[in-house]
Each structure stands twice: as structure tokens, then as C-alpha cells.
Amino acid sequence: MSERWLQLRNIALACGLLCCSSAWAGEVKIQMQDLHGQPLADAVVTLQGPSGAAVNPAPVVMDQVQKQFLPRVLAVRSGTRVSFPNRDDIRHQVYSFSSAKRFELRLYKGTPSEPVLFDKPGLVVLGCNIHDWMLGYIYVTDDPWFAVSDATGQLNFKQLPPGHYRVTVWHPQLADGLAQSSADIQVPAAGLQFKLPLSVNPVASPEHVTPAAPTGFAESFKKAANEDQP
């Protein structure tokens, strides 16, 4: 058996192993909790790992229901368009002055004709010029895998290629308001599950979660929308 033949065989075997490994996919289940062991909802977890084919992000929705943003926390991939339907029978005016995305949807009911493009990674804090207590969060990431924990603190990543991943976590009640690179994990083909504790404040720091001051015409809108006041 020649040396050249052995080299070709090894290359073929290596290619075959790579092809097979790309077909394997595991599920990662994470239980988010605070330092007291209580379930932690609304935590954003992103994973950066083996490269995959680029996909065009599908449009998503941030609702307004009963004078609240729904969901409270939304995670999207950079380049995603988000619609902001108002399902209440009163008017809202959605705005953000976060550096990742500055925009304003003037006082409206129903659904604006054009969704908003979120093309820059970072945290976007949403507010309503009419209802000051309304706060919502859109976490925009370049990482290909991301999820938000549900009311029980659970989140799942399905069909993950096996390999090494960097885990990043964000939550509205983090002390400094910044995302944290929390861990490196090795995902086997069979998948894995683990608990991920996070230190959060009982109440989010206002300087990190309150949108910037609304524009000057907010007061005139409030006067024109007295029927909207609680």
C-alpha cells in the first residue's frame, strides 16, 4: 500500500467524518435561576459556536396588549425587521433612544405599515410617550443561536451542531445592564442540560432600563390623548 494512497484514504475518511458530524445535532436545555435558586424569566442566552449557513432572519412581532409590551423581552438576530402592532383600543407611541436603534412611531392604533429594521447588535429599550410605565427590551445579537427563558426559567436550543460554544447572558435586572460572557460549553452529539445561575438586582437600576427622555411633542400628545390615561 503506497504512502500516496494512504494519504488519500485519510483525507477521504476525514471528509466523511466531517460530513457525518455536521448531520449530528443535539439539544441543549438550560435552567436559568437567580442566586437563590429561583427560576429566572426573561433571560437572554446567546451561543457562539461552529459556523453554519447564513439565513435571512424572519420578521417578528413586539405586541402592545393591555398597555404592556408583549413579550417584555424579545431577542432577534441582527438584520431582523420587527412589527409593533397596537392591539389596545387606545393609542400608543413607541420610541427608543438606545444607541443600537433610535426610532419613533408616532401616536397610532393598529399596525404601522412598515416594520422597524434592527441592523445593529446591542440592547434596545422601548418606551411609550403616552404611558410612561411601559417598558420593553429588544436584544439584538450577531450570534446565530439565541433564546429567552420562559416563566419557569427554561430555554431550549434544538438541532445544535456538536462543538465548542461561548455562552453570553443578558437580563433586564443585571447590575450594570451589560451582557455577560458566562461560560464555555462543549456540546456533544447527544446534547446536554445544565443550570445557569445569574446575579440580578431585585429591581432593575433605572439608569439602565429607563428610555431616554421623550421628545418635546410628547406633552402635546398626552393632552390630545387624555382618554388614554389610566
C-alpha positions in Angstrom: 0.0 0.0 0.0 1.6 3.2 -1.2 2.1 6.3 1.0 0.2 8.4 -1.5 -2.8 6.0 -1.3 -2.8 6.2 2.5 -2.8 10.0 2.3 -5.8 10.0 0.0 -7.6 7.4 2.2 -7.0 9.6 5.3 -8.3 12.7 3.6 -11.4 10.8 2.4 -12.0 9.4 5.9 -11.6 12.9 7.4 -14.1 14.4 5.0 -16.5 11.6 5.7 -16.3 12.2 9.5 -16.8 16.0 9.0 -19.9 15.3 6.8 -21.3 12.9 9.4 -20.6 15.2 12.3 -22.5 18.1 10.6 -25.5 15.9 10.4 -25.5 15.2 14.1 -27.4 17.7 16.2 -28.1 17.8 19.9 -30.5 19.7 22.2 -29.2 22.0 24.9 -31.6 22.7 27.8 -30.8 25.4 30.2 -32.5 26.3 33.5 -32.0 29.9 34.3 -32.1 30.8 38.0 -31.1 33.6 40.4 -28.5 33.1 43.2 -31.3 31.9 45.5 -32.2 29.1 43.1 -35.4 30.7 41.9 -36.5 30.4 38.2 -35.4 33.5 36.2 -37.7 34.5 33.4 -36.7 36.9 30.6 -33.1 36.0 30.5 -31.5 36.2 27.0 -28.9 33.5 26.3 -26.9 33.5 23.0 -24.4 30.9 21.8 -21.4 31.5 19.5 -20.0 28.3 18.1 -19.5 26.3 15.0 -20.2 28.3 11.9 -23.3 27.5 9.9 -25.0 28.7 6.8 -26.3 32.2 7.0 -30.0 32.6 7.0 -32.2 35.6 6.4 -33.9 36.5 9.7 -37.7 36.1 9.6 -39.8 39.1 10.6 -41.0 39.1 14.3 -43.6 40.9 16.3 -43.5 43.0 19.5 -47.1 43.4 20.6 -48.8 46.0 22.8 -51.5 44.4 24.9 -53.3 45.9 27.9 -50.8 48.8 28.0 -47.8 46.5 28.1 -45.2 45.3 25.6 -45.6 41.6 24.9 -43.2 39.9 25.1 -41.4 42.0 27.7 -38.1 40.8 26.3 -37.5 39.9 22.7 -34.3 38.6 21.2 -33.6 38.9 17.5 -30.7 38.4 15.0 -29.1 41.5 13.5 -31.0 42.3 10.3 -34.4 41.4 11.7 -37.5 43.5 11.0 -39.9 43.9 13.9 -43.5 44.9 13.7 -45.2 46.8 16.6 -48.9 46.2 16.4 -51.1 48.0 18.9 -53.9 45.6 20.0 -55.3 48.0 22.6 -58.3 50.3 21.8 -56.2 53.3 22.8 -53.3 54.9 21.1 -49.6 54.3 21.8 -46.4 55.9 20.7 -43.4 53.6 20.7 -39.9 55.0 20.8 -36.3 54.2 21.6 -33.3 56.4 22.0 -30.9 53.5 22.6 -27.7 53.7 20.6 -28.3 50.3 19.0 -31.6 51.7 17.4 -33.2 55.1 17.6 -36.7 55.3 16.2 -40.2 56.7 17.0 -43.6 55.5 15.9 -46.0 58.4 16.2 -49.2 58.1 18.1 -51.2 55.3 16.5 -53.7 52.4 16.7 -53.5 49.2 14.8 -50.3 48.2 13.0 -47.8 50.6 11.4 -47.4 50.0 7.7 -43.6 49.4 7.9 -41.7 47.2 10.4 -38.5 48.6 12.0 -35.2 47.2 10.9 -32.8 46.3 13.7 -29.5 46.1 12.0 -27.0 46.7 14.8 -26.3 44.4 17.7 -27.0 45.8 21.2 -29.8 46.4 23.7 -32.8 48.5 22.6 -35.0 49.8 25.4 -38.6 50.6 24.3 -40.9 53.1 25.8 -44.3 54.7 25.2 -44.6 58.5 25.2 -48.2 58.3 26.5 -47.8 55.5 29.1 -44.6 56.1 31.0 -44.7 52.7 32.8 -44.5 50.7 29.5 -41.0 49.2 29.1 -39.9 46.6 26.6 -36.5 45.3 25.6 -35.2 44.0 22.3 -31.8 42.3 22.5 -30.1 42.3 19.0 -27.3 39.8 18.5 -24.9 38.7 15.8 -24.8 35.2 17.4 -26.6 32.6 15.3 -28.3 30.9 18.3 -30.3 32.7 20.9 -33.4 32.2 23.2 -35.3 33.9 26.0 -36.1 32.0 29.2 -39.9 31.4 29.9 -41.8 31.9 33.1 -40.2 28.8 34.6 -36.7 29.9 33.7 -36.4 27.3 30.9 -35.0 27.7 27.5 -34.0 25.2 24.8 -31.7 25.1 21.8 -32.5 22.4 19.4 -30.5 20.9 16.5 -27.2 22.3 17.7 -24.1 21.0 15.8 -21.8 19.4 18.3 -18.8 21.5 19.3 -17.4 24.3 21.5 -19.7 27.3 22.3 -19.3 30.6 24.1 -22.4 31.4 26.2 -23.5 35.0 26.7 -26.3 36.1 29.0 -28.3 39.3 29.5 -31.2 40.2 31.8 -33.1 43.4 32.5 -32.0 43.3 36.2 -28.3 42.9 35.7 -26.5 45.3 37.9 -24.6 47.1 35.2 -27.1 46.5 32.4 -24.4 44.8 30.2 -24.4 41.3 28.8 -22.1 38.8 30.4 -19.9 36.1 28.8 -20.7 33.5 31.4 -19.2 30.2 30.3 -17.7 28.0 27.6 -19.5 24.7 27.0 -18.8 21.6 24.9 -21.9 20.3 23.2 -21.8 16.5 22.5 -24.0 15.0 19.7 -26.3 13.7 22.4 -26.9 17.2 23.8 -26.8 18.3 27.4 -28.7 20.2 30.1 -27.5 22.4 33.0 -28.4 25.1 35.4 -27.1 28.6 34.9 -27.3 30.9 38.0 -27.3 34.7 37.4 -26.8 37.5 39.9 -29.6 40.1 39.3 -30.9 43.0 41.3 -34.4 42.7 42.8 -35.4 45.8 40.9 -33.6 46.9 37.7 -31.5 50.1 38.0 -33.4 53.0 36.5 -30.4 54.4 34.8 -30.0 51.2 32.8 -33.6 50.4 31.9 -35.5 53.7 31.5 -35.6 55.0 28.0 -34.1 58.4 27.3 -36.3 61.4 27.8 -39.1 61.5 25.2 -39.2 64.2 22.5 -40.8 67.6 23.1 -44.0 66.8 21.3 -44.9 64.1 23.8 -46.7 66.5 26.1 -49.0 67.7 23.2 -49.8 64.1 22.5 -50.6 63.5 26.1 -53.0 66.4 26.1 -54.6 65.1 23.0 -55.0 61.7 24.5 -56.4 62.3 27.9 -58.8 59.5 27.4 -55.8 57.2 27.3 -54.7 58.0 30.8 -55.2 55.3 33.4 
